[in-house]
Amino acid sequence: MDQTAQILRPARRAAIAPFIAMDVKREATLRAQAGADIIHMEVGEPFAPPPRRVREAAIAALGGQPVGYTDALGLSTLRERIARHYCDAYGVEVDPGRVAVTTGSSGGFVMAFLALFDPGARIAIQNPGYPPYRNIFRTLGLEAVDLPVDSSNGFAVSAAAVEKAHDARQLDGLLLMSPANPSGAMQGAESLREIAELCERRGIVFISDEIYHRLTYDRPAQTALAFSDRAVIVNSFSKYYCMTGWRVGWLVLPPELPRVVERLQQSLAISAPTLSQIAAQAAFDATEELEAVKEGYRRNRDILLDGLPALGLDQLAPADGAFYIYADVSRFTDDSTRLCRDLLHRAGVAATPGVDFDPLRGHLALRLSYAGAESHMVEALKRLKDFLRR
């Protein structure tokens, strides 16, 4: 074998599955650039621009002052503002010293997992769930333990299910997202309390992914910090705040972990992007504009929840929050990957196959993001109707 080929062989830790939603986005973008009329429903990305205050803060920051590194844990003023958010939104007191600003929630996950788990650790996750969880675990030598959720349990995890998994073989951690991706399902406050108390009692690290908080439609989401100050919180400015490409998120950590994360971040990222941190501070003062954006999501959600059942897509996850519809497509196919490929090429609708979220049953489901324009939702239903009736 050629020696160069041997040298360039990828490391075993790099042998992870693709994030299929991003693959679909790439293909959909290429088709759009070639002139195709594409409705993007594949990626959870707000259609709206960042709030005016965010844009103004970024422009002002470029007015002559240096935009250099911040402290590894982030701008002190942003950390203070994030801490105050927990008091304002949830009535929970958080010491700003427990907040770490990260390069999106993705960077937050990597920092948290490295700080908390050694190779071989076992972390329970929802299935279906967010695909990069598994991929990051594999890269770091961690083991994912599935907690199946479906219509029988409202797509929500119970404390009993976590305890059963722990009793079968000890868990080191639990990673829970509420509202969830892809289902949009939420954990009830009492369920969250029971899970937090169980994790403390059984010595399980509880990581609560709260990236879709503030994107709920019938009842507010509760932070795990309301029930345990040992919980690790992951959040981001990407979703509710319409700042996906700015790549700025945060962690709230138990008191003994900020210095651990600080050392990791110093070497792995130095700091989150400074301009994004400055702009993110202003996002907390843009609630009126952001709530108007959320009302658009609510209308989009209603359009799809009303229209999809008439097309035969009547087995839907709860869609309590976030901006996703997770639909059973077994009436039409047992290959959601092919279905989504055909949808893109023949109907101009970009959707993500369920296999991205659920390696066992995802071939029978797909996810649609309704974070786009209202007119796109109406047109998508028309295209889906024509496509499914061919």
C-alpha positions as a Markdown table, in Angstrom:
| # | Residue | x | y | z |
|---|---|---|---|---|
| 1 | Met | 0.0 | 0.0 | 0.0 |
| 2 | Asp | 1.2 | 3.5 | -0.8 |
| 3 | Gln | 2.7 | 5.0 | 2.4 |
| 4 | Thr | 0.9 | 8.4 | 1.8 |
| 5 | Ala | -2.4 | 6.6 | 1.8 |
| 6 | Gln | -1.5 | 4.9 | 5.1 |
| 7 | Ile | -0.5 | 8.2 | 6.7 |
| 8 | Leu | -3.7 | 9.9 | 5.6 |
| 9 | Arg | -6.0 | 7.2 | 6.7 |
| 10 | Pro | -8.7 | 8.8 | 9.1 |
| 11 | Ala | -8.5 | 8.0 | 12.7 |
| 12 | Arg | -10.9 | 5.5 | 14.1 |
| 13 | Arg | -12.5 | 8.2 | 16.3 |
| 14 | Ala | -13.4 | 10.0 | 13.1 |
| 15 | Ala | -15.6 | 7.1 | 11.9 |
| 16 | Ile | -18.9 | 8.7 | 12.9 |
| 17 | Ala | -22.1 | 8.9 | 11.0 |
| 18 | Pro | -23.0 | 12.1 | 9.1 |
| 19 | Phe | -25.4 | 14.6 | 10.5 |
| 20 | Ile | -27.9 | 13.9 | 7.8 |
| 21 | Ala | -29.8 | 17.1 | 8.2 |
| 22 | Met | -26.7 | 19.0 | 7.2 |
| 23 | Asp | -26.1 | 16.7 | 4.3 |
| 24 | Val | -29.7 | 17.4 | 3.1 |
| 25 | Lys | -29.1 | 21.1 | 3.6 |
| 26 | Arg | -26.0 | 21.0 | 1.4 |
| 27 | Glu | -27.8 | 19.2 | -1.4 |
| 28 | Ala | -30.8 | 21.4 | -1.2 |
| 29 | Thr | -28.6 | 24.5 | -1.3 |
| 30 | Leu | -26.8 | 23.2 | -4.4 |
| 31 | Arg | -30.1 | 22.5 | -6.1 |
| 32 | Ala | -31.3 | 26.0 | -5.2 |
| 33 | Gln | -28.1 | 27.5 | -6.6 |
| 34 | Ala | -28.7 | 25.6 | -9.8 |
| 35 | Gly | -32.1 | 27.2 | -10.1 |
| 36 | Ala | -34.5 | 24.8 | -8.4 |
| 37 | Asp | -37.3 | 26.2 | -6.2 |
| 38 | Ile | -36.6 | 24.7 | -2.8 |
| 39 | Ile | -38.6 | 25.0 | 0.4 |
| 40 | His | -36.1 | 24.4 | 3.3 |
| 41 | Met | -37.6 | 22.4 | 6.1 |
| 42 | Glu | -34.6 | 20.2 | 6.8 |
| 43 | Val | -32.6 | 22.2 | 9.3 |
| 44 | Gly | -33.8 | 23.9 | 12.6 |
| 45 | Glu | -32.7 | 27.4 | 11.5 |
| 46 | Pro | -34.9 | 30.5 | 12.1 |
| 47 | Phe | -36.0 | 32.2 | 8.9 |
| 48 | Ala | -36.0 | 35.6 | 10.6 |
| 49 | Pro | -32.8 | 37.6 | 10.9 |
| 50 | Pro | -31.2 | 38.4 | 14.2 |
| 51 | Pro | -33.1 | 41.1 | 16.2 |
| 52 | Arg | -32.3 | 44.7 | 15.4 |
| 53 | Arg | -30.7 | 45.3 | 18.8 |
| 54 | Val | -28.3 | 42.4 | 18.1 |
| 55 | Arg | -27.3 | 43.8 | 14.7 |
| 56 | Glu | -26.8 | 47.3 | 16.1 |
| 57 | Ala | -24.7 | 46.0 | 19.0 |
| 58 | Ala | -22.4 | 44.2 | 16.5 |
| 59 | Ile | -22.1 | 47.2 | 14.2 |
| 60 | Ala | -21.2 | 49.4 | 17.2 |
| 61 | Ala | -18.6 | 47.0 | 18.4 |
| 62 | Leu | -16.8 | 47.3 | 15.0 |
| 63 | Gly | -16.6 | 51.0 | 15.4 |
| 64 | Gly | -12.9 | 51.1 | 16.0 |
| 65 | Gln | -12.3 | 49.1 | 19.2 |
| 66 | Pro | -10.3 | 45.9 | 19.0 |
| 67 | Val | -12.3 | 42.7 | 18.8 |
| 68 | Gly | -9.9 | 40.3 | 20.4 |
| 69 | Tyr | -10.1 | 37.3 | 22.7 |
| 70 | Thr | -12.3 | 37.4 | 25.8 |
| 71 | Asp | -11.6 | 35.4 | 29.0 |
| 72 | Ala | -11.9 | 31.7 | 28.3 |
| 73 | Leu | -15.3 | 31.6 | 30.1 |
| 74 | Gly | -16.6 | 34.6 | 28.2 |
| 75 | Leu | -17.3 | 38.3 | 28.7 |
| 76 | Ser | -18.1 | 38.9 | 32.4 |
| 77 | Thr | -21.0 | 41.2 | 31.4 |
| 78 | Leu | -22.5 | 38.5 | 29.2 |
| 79 | Arg | -22.1 | 35.9 | 32.0 |
| 80 | Glu | -23.8 | 38.2 | 34.4 |
| 81 | Arg | -26.6 | 38.8 | 32.0 |
| 82 | Ile | -27.1 | 35.1 | 31.4 |
| 83 | Ala | -27.3 | 34.6 | 35.2 |
| 84 | Arg | -29.9 | 37.3 | 35.5 |
| 85 | His | -31.9 | 35.6 | 32.8 |
| 86 | Tyr | -32.4 | 32.6 | 35.1 |
| 87 | Cys | -33.8 | 34.9 | 37.8 |
| 88 | Asp | -36.1 | 36.8 | 35.4 |
| 89 | Ala | -37.4 | 33.7 | 33.5 |
| 90 | Tyr | -37.5 | 31.0 | 36.1 |
| 91 | Gly | -37.0 | 32.7 | 39.5 |
| 92 | Val | -33.7 | 30.8 | 40.0 |
| 93 | Glu | -30.6 | 32.4 | 41.4 |
| 94 | Val | -27.4 | 31.6 | 39.5 |
| 95 | Asp | -23.9 | 32.8 | 40.4 |
| 96 | Pro | -22.4 | 34.3 | 37.2 |
| 97 | Gly | -19.2 | 32.4 | 38.1 |
| 98 | Arg | -21.0 | 29.2 | 37.2 |
| 99 | Val | -21.7 | 30.4 | 33.6 |
| 100 | Ala | -19.4 | 29.5 | 30.7 |
| 101 | Val | -19.9 | 31.0 | 27.3 |
| 102 | Thr | -19.2 | 28.5 | 24.5 |
| 103 | Thr | -18.9 | 28.3 | 20.8 |
| 104 | Gly | -22.6 | 27.4 | 20.3 |
| 105 | Ser | -24.3 | 24.7 | 22.3 |
| 106 | Ser | -22.1 | 22.3 | 20.2 |
| 107 | Gly | -19.0 | 23.6 | 21.8 |
| 108 | Gly | -20.8 | 23.5 | 25.2 |
| 109 | Phe | -21.5 | 19.7 | 24.8 |
| 110 | Val | -17.9 | 19.0 | 24.0 |
| 111 | Met | -16.6 | 21.0 | 27.0 |
| 112 | Ala | -19.2 | 19.4 | 29.3 |
| 113 | Phe | -18.6 | 15.8 | 28.1 |
| 114 | Leu | -14.8 | 16.2 | 28.4 |
| 115 | Ala | -15.1 | 17.8 | 31.8 |
| 116 | Leu | -17.5 | 15.1 | 33.2 |
| 117 | Phe | -16.8 | 11.8 | 31.6 |
| 118 | Asp | -13.9 | 9.5 | 31.0 |
| 119 | Pro | -13.8 | 7.1 | 28.0 |
| 120 | Gly | -16.2 | 4.2 | 28.5 |
| 121 | Ala | -18.7 | 6.3 | 30.4 |
| 122 | Arg | -22.4 | 5.4 | 29.7 |
| 123 | Ile | -24.8 | 8.3 | 29.1 |
| 124 | Ala | -28.5 | 7.8 | 28.5 |
| 125 | Ile | -30.3 | 9.8 | 25.8 |
| 126 | Gln | -33.7 | 10.0 | 24.2 |
| 127 | Asn | -34.3 | 7.9 | 21.1 |
| 128 | Pro | -35.3 | 9.5 | 18.8 |
| 129 | Gly | -33.0 | 12.3 | 19.7 |
| 130 | Tyr | -30.5 | 14.9 | 18.4 |
| 131 | Pro | -27.9 | 13.1 | 16.1 |
| 132 | Pro | -24.7 | 14.8 | 17.2 |
| 133 | Tyr | -25.1 | 13.5 | 20.7 |
| 134 | Arg | -24.2 | 10.0 | 19.5 |
| 135 | Asn | -21.5 | 11.3 | 17.2 |
| 136 | Ile | -19.8 | 13.3 | 19.9 |
| 137 | Phe | -20.0 | 10.3 | 22.2 |
| 138 | Arg | -18.4 | 8.1 | 19.7 |
| 139 | Thr | -15.6 | 10.5 | 19.0 |
| 140 | Leu | -14.9 | 10.8 | 22.8 |
| 141 | Gly | -15.2 | 7.1 | 23.5 |
| 142 | Leu | -18.5 | 7.4 | 25.4 |
| 143 | Glu | -21.4 | 5.0 | 25.1 |
| 144 | Ala | -24.9 | 6.1 | 24.3 |
| 145 | Val | -27.7 | 4.2 | 26.1 |
| 146 | Asp | -31.1 | 4.6 | 24.4 |
| 147 | Leu | -34.2 | 5.6 | 26.3 |
| 148 | Pro | -37.0 | 4.9 | 23.7 |
| 149 | Val | -39.7 | 7.5 | 23.5 |
| 150 | Asp | -42.8 | 7.3 | 21.3 |
| 151 | Ser | -46.5 | 7.9 | 21.2 |
| 152 | Ser | -47.1 | 5.4 | 24.1 |
| 153 | Asn | -45.2 | 7.7 | 26.5 |
| 154 | Gly | -45.9 | 11.0 | 24.9 |
| 155 | Phe | -42.3 | 11.1 | 23.5 |
| 156 | Ala | -41.2 | 12.0 | 27.1 |
| 157 | Val | -38.6 | 10.2 | 29.4 |
| 158 | Ser | -39.8 | 9.1 | 32.8 |
| 159 | Ala | -37.7 | 8.8 | 36.0 |
| 160 | Ala | -38.8 | 5.1 | 36.1 |
| 161 | Ala | -37.2 | 4.5 | 32.7 |
| 162 | Val | -34.0 | 6.2 | 33.7 |
| 163 | Glu | -33.9 | 4.1 | 36.9 |
| 164 | Lys | -34.6 | 0.9 | 35.0 |
| 165 | Ala | -31.7 | 1.6 | 32.7 |
| 166 | His | -29.4 | 2.4 | 35.6 |
| 167 | Asp | -30.4 | -0.8 | 37.4 |
| 168 | Ala | -29.7 | -2.9 | 34.3 |
| 169 | Arg | -26.2 | -1.4 | 34.0 |
| 170 | Gln | -24.9 | 1.6 | 35.8 |
| 171 | Leu | -25.3 | 4.9 | 34.1 |
| 172 | Asp | -22.7 | 7.7 | 34.4 |
| 173 | Gly | -24.9 | 10.4 | 32.9 |
| 174 | Leu | -28.3 | 11.4 | 31.5 |
| 175 | Leu | -28.6 | 13.9 | 28.7 |
| 176 | Leu | -32.2 | 15.1 | 28.3 |
| 177 | Met | -33.6 | 17.7 | 25.9 |
| 178 | Ser | -36.9 | 19.5 | 26.5 |
| 179 | Pro | -38.5 | 20.7 | 24.3 |
| 180 | Ala | -37.0 | 17.9 | 22.3 |
| 181 | Asn | -35.6 | 17.5 | 18.8 |
| 182 | Pro | -37.0 | 16.0 | 16.6 |
| 183 | Ser | -40.4 | 15.5 | 18.4 |
| 184 | Gly | -41.0 | 18.9 | 20.0 |
| 185 | Ala | -42.2 | 17.1 | 23.1 |
| 186 | Met | -41.7 | 18.6 | 26.5 |
| 187 | Gln | -41.1 | 17.1 | 29.9 |
| 188 | Gly | -43.6 | 18.2 | 32.5 |
| 189 | Ala | -42.3 | 20.1 | 35.5 |
| 190 | Glu | -43.1 | 17.2 | 37.9 |
| 191 | Ser | -41.4 | 14.7 | 35.6 |
| 192 | Leu | -38.3 | 16.9 | 35.4 |
| 193 | Arg | -38.3 | 17.2 | 39.2 |
| 194 | Glu | -38.5 | 13.4 | 39.6 |
| 195 | Ile | -35.7 | 12.9 | 37.1 |
| 196 | Ala | -33.4 | 15.5 | 38.8 |
| 197 | Glu | -34.0 | 14.0 | 42.2 |
| 198 | Leu | -33.4 | 10.5 | 40.9 |
| 199 | Cys | -30.1 | 11.6 | 39.4 |
| 200 | Glu | -28.9 | 13.1 | 42.6 |
| 201 | Arg | -30.0 | 10.1 | 44.6 |
| 202 | Arg | -28.3 | 7.5 | 42.3 |
| 203 | Gly | -25.2 | 9.5 | 41.4 |
| 204 | Ile | -26.1 | 10.1 | 37.8 |
| 205 | Val | -24.8 | 13.3 | 36.2 |
| 206 | Phe | -27.8 | 15.2 | 34.8 |
| 207 | Ile | -27.2 | 17.3 | 31.7 |
| 208 | Ser | -30.3 | 19.3 | 30.6 |
| 209 | Asp | -30.3 | 20.6 | 27.0 |
| 210 | Glu | -32.5 | 23.6 | 27.1 |
| 211 | Ile | -31.7 | 25.1 | 23.7 |
| 212 | Tyr | -35.4 | 25.3 | 22.7 |
| 213 | His | -36.5 | 27.1 | 25.9 |
| 214 | Arg | -38.8 | 30.1 | 25.2 |
| 215 | Leu | -40.0 | 28.3 | 22.0 |
| 216 | Thr | -43.1 | 26.7 | 23.6 |
| 217 | Tyr | -46.7 | 27.2 | 22.7 |
| 218 | Asp | -49.1 | 26.1 | 25.4 |
| 219 | Arg | -47.0 | 26.1 | 28.6 |
| 220 | Pro | -43.6 | 27.4 | 29.5 |
| 221 | Ala | -40.6 | 25.1 | 29.9 |
| 222 | Gln | -38.9 | 24.7 | 33.3 |
| 223 | Thr | -35.2 | 24.7 | 33.8 |
| 224 | Ala | -33.6 | 21.7 | 35.6 |
| 225 | Leu | -31.9 | 24.2 | 37.8 |
| 226 | Ala | -35.3 | 24.8 | 39.5 |
| 227 | Phe | -34.9 | 21.2 | 40.9 |
| 228 | Ser | -31.2 | 20.6 | 41.2 |
| 229 | Asp | -28.1 | 22.9 | 41.4 |
| 230 | Arg | -26.1 | 19.8 | 40.4 |
| 231 | Ala | -27.6 | 19.8 | 37.0 |
| 232 | Val | -25.5 | 20.9 | 34.0 |
| 233 | Ile | -27.4 | 23.2 | 31.7 |
| 234 | Val | -26.7 | 23.6 | 28.0 |
| 235 | Asn | -28.3 | 26.5 | 26.1 |
| 236 | Ser | -27.6 | 28.7 | 23.1 |
| 237 | Phe | -28.5 | 31.9 | 21.3 |
| 238 | Ser | -29.2 | 30.0 | 18.1 |
| 239 | Lys | -32.8 | 29.1 | 18.2 |
| 240 | Tyr | -35.2 | 31.5 | 20.1 |
| 241 | Tyr | -32.7 | 34.4 | 19.6 |
| 242 | Cys | -32.3 | 33.7 | 15.8 |
| 243 | Met | -28.4 | 33.7 | 16.0 |
| 244 | Thr | -27.5 | 30.3 | 14.5 |
| 245 | Gly | -24.5 | 31.4 | 12.5 |
| 246 | Trp | -23.1 | 33.6 | 15.4 |
| 247 | Arg | -22.0 | 30.4 | 17.2 |
| 248 | Val | -22.5 | 31.5 | 20.8 |
| 249 | Gly | -24.0 | 29.3 | 23.6 |
| 250 | Trp | -23.6 | 28.8 | 27.3 |
| 251 | Leu | -23.3 | 26.3 | 30.1 |
| 252 | Val | -24.4 | 26.6 | 33.7 |
| 253 | Leu | -22.2 | 24.4 | 35.8 |
| 254 | Pro | -22.0 | 23.1 | 39.4 |
| 255 | Pro | -19.6 | 25.2 | 41.4 |
| 256 | Glu | -16.6 | 22.8 | 41.1 |
| 257 | Leu | -16.7 | 22.7 | 37.3 |
| 258 | Pro | -16.1 | 26.2 | 35.9 |
| 259 | Arg | -12.4 | 26.1 | 36.4 |
| 260 | Val | -12.3 | 22.6 | 34.7 |
| 261 | Val | -14.2 | 23.9 | 31.7 |
| 262 | Glu | -12.1 | 27.1 | 31.7 |
| 263 | Arg | -8.9 | 25.1 | 31.3 |
| 264 | Leu | -10.4 | 23.0 | 28.5 |
| 265 | Gln | -11.7 | 26.0 | 26.7 |
| 266 | Gln | -8.3 | 27.8 | 27.0 |
| 267 | Ser | -6.7 | 25.1 | 24.9 |
| 268 | Leu | -9.6 | 23.9 | 22.7 |
| 269 | Ala | -11.3 | 27.2 | 21.7 |
| 270 | Ile | -9.5 | 30.0 | 23.6 |
| 271 | Ser | -12.9 | 31.8 | 23.8 |
| 272 | Ala | -16.2 | 32.0 | 22.0 |
| 273 | Pro | -16.3 | 34.7 | 19.2 |
| 274 | Thr | -16.1 | 38.1 | 20.8 |
| 275 | Leu | -18.3 | 39.9 | 18.4 |
| 276 | Ser | -21.0 | 37.3 | 18.9 |
| 277 | Gln | -20.7 | 37.6 | 22.7 |
| 278 | Ile | -21.2 | 41.4 | 22.5 |
| 279 | Ala | -24.2 | 41.0 | 20.2 |
| 280 | Ala | -25.7 | 38.2 | 22.3 |
| 281 | Gln | -25.9 | 40.5 | 25.3 |
| 282 | Ala | -28.3 | 42.7 | 23.4 |
| 283 | Ala | -30.5 | 39.7 | 22.5 |
| 284 | Phe | -32.0 | 39.6 | 26.0 |
| 285 | Asp | -33.4 | 43.1 | 25.3 |
| 286 | Ala | -35.1 | 42.1 | 22.1 |
| 287 | Thr | -38.0 | 40.1 | 23.6 |
| 288 | Glu | -40.8 | 42.0 | 21.8 |
| 289 | Glu | -39.2 | 41.3 | 18.4 |
| 290 | Leu | -38.4 | 37.7 | 19.2 |
| 291 | Glu | -41.9 | 37.0 | 20.5 |
| 292 | Ala | -43.3 | 38.3 | 17.2 |
| 293 | Val | -41.1 | 35.8 | 15.4 |
| 294 | Lys | -42.3 | 33.0 | 17.7 |
| 295 | Glu | -45.9 | 33.9 | 16.8 |
| 296 | Gly | -44.9 | 33.2 | 13.3 |
| 297 | Tyr | -43.8 | 29.7 | 14.3 |
| 298 | Arg | -47.1 | 29.2 | 16.1 |
| 299 | Arg | -49.0 | 30.0 | 12.9 |
| 300 | Asn | -46.7 | 27.7 | 10.9 |
| 301 | Arg | -47.2 | 24.9 | 13.5 |
| 302 | Asp | -51.0 | 25.3 | 13.3 |
| 303 | Ile | -50.9 | 25.2 | 9.4 |
| 304 | Leu | -49.0 | 21.9 | 9.5 |
| 305 | Leu | -50.9 | 20.3 | 12.3 |
| 306 | Asp | -54.1 | 21.1 | 10.5 |
| 307 | Gly | -53.0 | 20.2 | 7.1 |
| 308 | Leu | -50.7 | 17.1 | 7.4 |
| 309 | Pro | -53.4 | 14.7 | 8.7 |
| 310 | Ala | -55.5 | 15.3 | 5.6 |
| 311 | Leu | -52.6 | 14.1 | 3.6 |
| 312 | Gly | -52.4 | 10.8 | 5.5 |
| 313 | Leu | -49.6 | 12.1 | 7.8 |
| 314 | Asp | -51.8 | 11.8 | 11.0 |
| 315 | Gln | -49.4 | 10.1 | 13.4 |
| 316 | Leu | -47.4 | 13.1 | 14.7 |
| 317 | Ala | -45.3 | 13.7 | 17.8 |
| 318 | Pro | -46.7 | 16.2 | 20.3 |
| 319 | Ala | -44.9 | 19.4 | 18.9 |
| 320 | Asp | -45.2 | 21.1 | 22.3 |
| 321 | Gly | -42.2 | 23.3 | 21.6 |
| 322 | Ala | -39.2 | 23.9 | 19.3 |
| 323 | Phe | -40.2 | 24.2 | 15.6 |
| 324 | Tyr | -40.4 | 20.6 | 14.3 |
| 325 | Ile | -43.0 | 18.1 | 13.2 |
| 326 | Tyr | -42.0 | 14.5 | 13.5 |
| 327 | Ala | -44.3 | 12.4 | 11.4 |
| 328 | Asp | -44.8 | 8.7 | 11.0 |
| 329 | Val | -44.6 | 7.9 | 7.2 |
| 330 | Ser | -45.0 | 4.1 | 7.4 |
| 331 | Arg | -48.3 | 4.4 | 5.4 |
| 332 | Phe | -46.2 | 5.5 | 2.5 |
| 333 | Thr | -42.8 | 3.9 | 2.8 |
| 334 | Asp | -40.4 | 1.9 | 4.9 |
| 335 | Asp | -37.4 | 3.9 | 3.6 |
| 336 | Ser | -37.6 | 7.5 | 4.8 |
| 337 | Thr | -34.2 | 8.3 | 3.3 |
| 338 | Arg | -35.5 | 7.5 | -0.2 |
| 339 | Leu | -38.7 | 9.4 | 0.6 |
| 340 | Cys | -36.8 | 12.5 | 1.5 |
| 341 | Arg | -34.6 | 12.3 | -1.5 |
| 342 | Asp | -37.6 | 12.0 | -3.8 |
| 343 | Leu | -39.3 | 14.9 | -1.9 |
| 344 | Leu | -36.3 | 17.1 | -2.6 |
| 345 | His | -35.8 | 16.2 | -6.2 |
| 346 | Arg | -39.4 | 15.8 | -7.3 |
| 347 | Ala | -41.3 | 18.2 | -5.1 |
| 348 | Gly | -38.7 | 20.8 | -4.0 |
| 349 | Val | -39.3 | 20.2 | -0.3 |
| 350 | Ala | -36.2 | 19.5 | 1.8 |
| 351 | Ala | -37.0 | 17.3 | 4.8 |
| 352 | Thr | -34.8 | 15.2 | 7.1 |
| 353 | Pro | -35.3 | 11.4 | 7.3 |
| 354 | Gly | -36.0 | 9.9 | 10.7 |
| 355 | Val | -32.9 | 7.7 | 10.5 |
| 356 | Asp | -30.9 | 10.8 | 11.4 |
| 357 | Phe | -32.6 | 10.8 | 14.8 |
| 358 | Asp | -33.4 | 7.1 | 15.4 |
| 359 | Pro | -31.2 | 4.4 | 14.0 |
| 360 | Leu | -33.8 | 1.7 | 14.9 |
| 361 | Arg | -37.2 | 3.1 | 13.8 |
| 362 | Gly | -36.3 | 6.2 | 11.9 |
| 363 | His | -36.8 | 4.6 | 8.5 |
| 364 | Leu | -40.5 | 5.0 | 9.2 |
| 365 | Ala | -40.4 | 8.8 | 10.1 |
| 366 | Leu | -39.4 | 12.2 | 8.8 |
| 367 | Arg | -38.9 | 15.6 | 10.4 |
| 368 | Leu | -40.1 | 18.9 | 9.0 |
| 369 | Ser | -38.9 | 22.2 | 10.4 |
| 370 | Tyr | -41.5 | 25.0 | 10.5 |
| 371 | Ala | -39.0 | 27.8 | 11.3 |
| 372 | Gly | -39.5 | 29.3 | 7.8 |
| 373 | Ala | -41.9 | 31.7 | 6.2 |
| 374 | Glu | -45.7 | 31.2 | 6.6 |
| 375 | Ser | -46.1 | 31.2 | 2.8 |
| 376 | His | -43.5 | 28.4 | 2.6 |
| 377 | Met | -45.6 | 26.2 | 4.9 |
| 378 | Val | -48.7 | 26.7 | 2.8 |
| 379 | Glu | -46.8 | 25.9 | -0.4 |
| 380 | Ala | -45.1 | 22.9 | 1.2 |
| 381 | Leu | -48.5 | 21.4 | 2.0 |
| 382 | Lys | -49.5 | 21.8 | -1.6 |
| 383 | Arg | -46.4 | 20.1 | -2.8 |
| 384 | Leu | -46.6 | 17.3 | -0.3 |
| 385 | Lys | -50.2 | 16.7 | -1.3 |
| 386 | Asp | -49.3 | 16.4 | -5.0 |
| 387 | Phe | -46.2 | 14.2 | -4.2 |
| 388 | Leu | -48.0 | 11.8 | -1.9 |
| 389 | Arg | -50.9 | 11.3 | -4.3 |
| 390 | Arg | -48.8 | 10.4 | -7.3 |
